[in-house]
Amino acid sequence: MNRSVLISGCSGGGKSTLLQELAARGHAVVEEPGRRIVKQELEGDGAALPWVDMVAFARRAIEMAIADHAAAPEQSSWTFFDRGLIDAAAALQHLTGEPVLEKLSAAHRYHQRIFLTPPWPEIYATDPERRHGFDEAVAEYDRLAAIYPTLGYDVVMLPKIAVADRADFILDYLSRGTRQQ
């Protein structure tokens, strides 16, 4: 069974905080490629930043997400990804029209159920790695919410509840799905 679980959705919707909670509970987690790229670029020449060259940024995120996916441990417990390959490929395809999404998705599958964080304006905030506004975050969310089902994923919307309750929701949901298989 594929135990690589993708958590995607709206920027500023609580994904990173949720991953921290899951890590604190002993689960393997993979930080969002985009945030790692921005940190690296801000320390260097800054050429592949989303506000400088979004296409270069998306291509780097795809490369990093493929490496992350390949490096995910084959284990009996879950590995949770903060965004991943689908998000990066969707961004590149949206920007360039280059048909990469379906091919990459087929070659690098995540668990059948993916979890989406909805737009949550009450907790949305910009920071050095997230400079875009809430409207841009919602537009990206809308694209992703439409794309995942077309790629054969079962989308589970995360409720707007406390982070510990969100982690319980995901773990309970995955546990129920495992027993049904």
VOGU-3710 file (C-alpha; in Angstrom, 3 decimals, decimal comma):
1> mnrsvlisgc> 0,000/0,000/0,000  1,191/3,500/-0,842  1,741/5,346/2,448  2,958/8,644/0,945  0,167/11,035/1,920  -0,133/14,420/0,274  -1,470/17,451/2,122  -2,171/20,257/-0,312  -4,574/23,143/-0,631  -4,646/26,828/-0,014
11> sgggkstllq> -1,490/28,723/0,892  -1,785/29,861/4,473  -4,355/27,159/5,224  -2,314/25,543/8,006  -0,431/22,811/6,133  3,002/23,464/7,631  1,612/23,692/11,155  -0,260/20,437/10,600  2,914/18,723/9,367  4,723/19,900/12,506
21> elaarghavv> 1,994/18,266/14,597  2,230/15,017/12,651  6,031/15,035/13,034  5,673/15,600/16,778  3,558/12,441/16,842  6,399/10,472/15,274  5,362/10,460/11,616  7,784/11,101/8,783  7,125/14,437/7,079  8,496/16,168/4,007
31> eepgrrivkq> 8,634/19,961/4,018  7,109/21,852/1,107  9,533/22,101/-1,838  8,589/25,720/-2,484  9,561/26,933/0,976  12,904/25,117/0,796  13,618/26,616/-2,623  12,789/30,139/-1,457  15,094/29,762/1,562  17,920/28,499/-0,675
41> elegdgaalp> 17,388/31,233/-3,260  17,274/34,002/-0,652  20,624/32,758/0,657  22,073/32,699/-2,887  21,471/34,638/-6,083  17,674/34,506/-5,892  17,025/33,600/-9,541  14,327/30,922/-9,003  12,041/32,857/-6,658  8,319/32,769/-7,423
51> wvdmvafarr> 8,161/36,578/-7,564  11,232/36,728/-9,875  10,902/33,726/-12,228  7,877/31,551/-11,479  8,629/29,103/-14,298  12,167/28,439/-12,996  10,721/28,131/-9,496  8,110/25,570/-10,653  10,747/23,536/-12,515  12,961/23,413/-9,407
61> aiemaiadha> 9,954/22,437/-7,283  9,193/19,565/-9,679  12,785/18,299/-9,469  12,785/18,547/-5,679  9,361/16,882/-5,335  10,421/13,954/-7,530  13,530/13,478/-5,376  11,440/13,761/-2,191  8,974/11,180/-3,467  11,758/8,765/-4,442
71> aapeqsswtf> 13,455/9,206/-1,070  10,298/8,582/0,967  10,901/5,568/3,120  9,024/2,381/2,328  7,649/1,739/5,765  4,614/0,539/7,602  3,734/4,024/8,849  2,665/7,136/6,957  4,906/9,764/5,353  3,187/13,132/5,004
81> fdrglidaaa> 4,120/15,581/2,253  3,511/19,329/2,519  2,481/19,903/-1,084  4,487/17,975/-3,633  4,842/17,059/-7,262  1,240/17,619/-8,342  1,205/21,182/-7,012  4,473/22,039/-8,768  3,471/20,382/-12,049  0,065/22,087/-11,946
91> alqhltgepv> 1,782/25,448/-11,510  4,141/24,841/-14,431  1,340/23,649/-16,687  -0,816/26,656/-15,720  2,047/29,069/-16,465  3,367/27,571/-19,695  0,696/25,261/-21,075  3,353/22,530/-21,096  1,452/19,210/-20,634  3,472/17,803/-17,719
101> leklsaahry> 0,841/17,176/-15,090  -0,731/13,913/-16,219  2,571/12,219/-17,113  4,308/13,182/-13,860  1,272/12,277/-11,790  1,081/8,824/-13,346  4,794/8,169/-12,789  4,908/9,363/-9,164  1,723/8,441/-7,293  0,809/9,374/-3,754
111> hqrifltppw> -1,733/7,636/-1,534  -5,183/7,498/-3,140  -6,616/9,962/-0,620  -5,151/13,429/-0,510  -6,092/16,090/2,005  -6,809/19,705/1,060  -6,695/22,697/3,361  -9,428/25,148/2,347  -8,988/28,912/2,171  -8,945/30,188/5,749
121> peiyatdper> -8,643/33,989/5,788  -8,580/34,144/9,594  -5,184/32,420/9,738  -3,710/33,541/6,398  -0,510/35,570/6,707  2,329/36,517/4,425  5,935/35,931/5,446  9,383/36,075/3,780  8,636/32,867/1,832  4,956/33,626/1,113
131> rhgfdeavae> 4,616/37,070/-0,404  1,480/36,591/-2,521  -1,914/37,779/-1,401  -4,930/35,807/-0,266  -6,733/36,191/-3,611  -3,806/34,519/-5,411  -3,806/31,744/-2,798  -7,519/31,110/-3,374  -7,068/31,022/-7,167  -4,301/28,426/-6,765
141> ydrlaaiypt> -6,488/26,434/-4,370  -9,362/26,445/-6,882  -7,051/25,061/-9,592  -5,741/22,314/-7,316  -9,192/21,344/-6,026  -10,285/20,848/-9,642  -7,117/19,020/-10,754  -6,741/16,302/-8,108  -9,978/14,415/-8,936  -9,114/14,435/-12,663
151> lgydvvmlpk> -5,873/12,633/-11,777  -7,753/9,887/-9,942  -7,286/11,071/-6,356  -9,974/11,018/-3,688  -9,989/14,522/-2,211  -10,732/14,930/1,482  -11,370/18,482/2,643  -9,818/19,268/6,006  -12,125/20,988/8,461  -11,185/24,362/9,951
161> iavadradfi> -10,420/23,058/13,426  -7,481/23,128/15,849  -4,256/21,602/14,536  -4,309/18,617/16,937  -7,880/17,866/15,863  -6,887/18,128/12,206  -4,075/15,616/12,772  -6,542/13,286/14,531  -8,969/13,705/11,611  -6,327/12,669/9,062
171> ldylsrgtrq> -5,008/9,737/11,073  -8,528/8,485/11,824  -9,515/8,865/8,167  -6,471/6,944/6,963  -6,994/4,280/9,623  -10,606/3,757/8,505  -9,504/3,531/4,867  -6,813/0,979/5,702  -9,305/-1,278/7,504  -11,683/-1,135/4,511
181> q> -9,032/-2,313/2,030
//
